[in-house]
Structure formats: C-alpha cells, structure tokens
Amino acid sequence: MNDHLRTFTARRQSWFGLKLPVKTALAQPALHPLLRTIAPRIRGLKIGRLPAPIELTEIRGRAGGAEFILVEPFRCEIAKEFYWGRGRRTEPEDAFALDLMVALSADADVFLDIGAYTGVFTIAVLAANENVLAHVFEIIPAVVAGVEKNVERNGFNSRVTVHPTGVGSPDTWMKVPIGDGGSALPSFYSSDMHFDSDAEVRFTSLDALLPEVLEETSGRDVRSHAGEDVTNVSGRGEAPRVTVKIDVEGGENDVFAHGQDFLAALHPDILCEVLDDRAKPRELVGHLGEHGYHYYLVGEDRLYTRTTIRPDPQLRDWLFTLKSPDQMRAAGYPVD
C-alpha cells in the first residue's frame, strides 16, 4: 500500500505544497481587521476555513453557557473556528452539536471523547460540569500533543486521561505519521489509511474500557441513566452516567462491534459522526438497535427524529440515546 501522504488525495489536500505558504500569508496580523470585516459578508464562504492570525496563541470559546480556552488557533482546525466565530463554532450545526453534548453531559460521571482531535468536546464538557471525568482517545502524536496543551491550559489535568490509542477492533496496530501535519494538525486521518512510519499506535475496544469506567466511579455518588434503576455489571449498585462522542472517520462500526457489553451495561448517550460517503448504516443499526437506542439527526438548531440511520449529505452528526422524542422534548431539547 502507498503511504497516504504520497497519494494524489493527500497532495491535493495540501494544494500540492502551496497550502502552508498561502495560509501563512493570509495569517499575517495586519490583514485580519480587514478580513474579519469582509469575509463574513462573502456569500458561500465558509469563514471557519480561513486561518487565524499567526501570532495568536489562544482563543476563548463558549458552549452551553461555559467558557474555555483553546490554544494554537493557527495550527488547530477547530480553535481557528472560534476565532472567526467570535467564541463559537462557525457552522451552526457544529455549534449546536457542541452545545448538545455539553447539555447531555451536565450530570455525567464520565465522558469519552473517541477521535478527539485537540479535545474541544472534552474541554467544553469539563468546563460546564466540574464533577465529570474524561477519557480522550487520539491516534496522531502531533494531535495528542495538542490535546495535552488544551487540557493543561484549562487546568483539567486531574480529571482527564489522554490515551494515545485508537478505539475499535482490539489488539490491532496502525502506523501513524510522526510529523506536525504540515499547514495544520490533521483532522481526517483514519484507521484504514496507511503510512510509512516507524511509529505505531495500538487499538483497544470499547468493552475493554468498561472495567476502568466502573472502577474509577465505584466510590462516587453516581446516577442512573434517564432516572432508571440500573445495576452495573460489577454488582456495586447504579451504573455511572456516561456520555460519548465518536468521530473516527468511518470507523464507528468497529467501535460499536467491540463495545456491545459497554452499551448493554451503561447505555451512554452518544454523539457520533456518520459520513455520507463512508458509513455502513445497516451495520450501524444492527449494533445499536438491540439496545433500544433512538436515532436523531443533529441539525442546525434542532434534532430530527429518525426511525433508521440514513447518512445525510450535509449533516454529519447523529445522537443515539435511550431517550424517546417525548422524553427529549420534556427535557427541553428541540426535536422535530
């Protein structure tokens, strides 16, 4: 197999080597007062894709009523959105998805961020819920370093475990690039890509995380899911309240296929990216359906009830939860 970085797709994504110099030119601080005035007025321009000023070291963001800080907006694809969105993500469906995850995690004991990139969901959830513990999973070394910088900057070290590990089929290994990603920290690498590299990461399963989640919450005052009496598999009483975000570029079926015990024991609320060109929706429904999950497509400002999972060409995120549409509405979530 060819190294992904040498493929035509990768070279095109870097504009055949021109992306970094162009980005650096547009990131000069002197240009940005004018750019921030003009760019939002250009119809069809996704301003979140424009670079942040090269000298900007951090940006303040907000979600679900909580504030937090993201570092290196020139390098981080997500942090720069908060610069252009003046503290919010620039695409409304992305801003709503972040608010949604923060709200769903308001009473969570544990949050799992699988495919975390630089950890914006983790940082936002922890900023809003001072009691939640987080586990962050990211496979690219340069991006793992970005996660750690954000965790450190927000003072969340004691509540976050950063795993330089993938989640999916257990005990498999993947070679990963060890460079800095070129013009930005890469946000689209997946387990089905090949890289010529001496660095490797191991994948673990969602089921393998179950004992750790139960153990670290065994002495805490945990809450049952959706108000039900649920006994965890360790027999120590109510299961911890768990929320999960999954963004693994088409690898979500591997996560769920090896996470059936985890789903059965904890029934977490799950925000999951489902890509139109990479998803296997029938397989995904098979993994989730037997656990009683409801499916909601995440829109720009509301959730759309669906009886099955059918990838959308514009909207990427889905919410999987045991809560029915009526329960979601009663809890204050906008549902159509």
Secondary structure, DSSP 8 states (H G I E B T S, - for coil): ---GGGSHHHHHHTGGGTHHHHHHHHT-GGGHHHHHHHGGGSTT--GGGS---TT--EEEEEETTEEEEEE-TTT-TTHHHHHHTTSS-SSHHHHHHHHHHHHHTTT-SEEEEES-TT-HHHHHHHHH-TT-EEEEE---HHHHHHHHHHHHHTT-GGGEEEE--EESSTT-EEE---S--TTS------TT-----S-EEEEE-HHHHHHHHHHHTTTS----GGG---B-TTSSSB---EEEEE--TT-HHHHHHT-HHHHHHH--EEEEE--TTT--HHHHHHHHHTTT-EEEEE-SSSEEEESS----SS--EEEEES--HHHHHHTT--B-
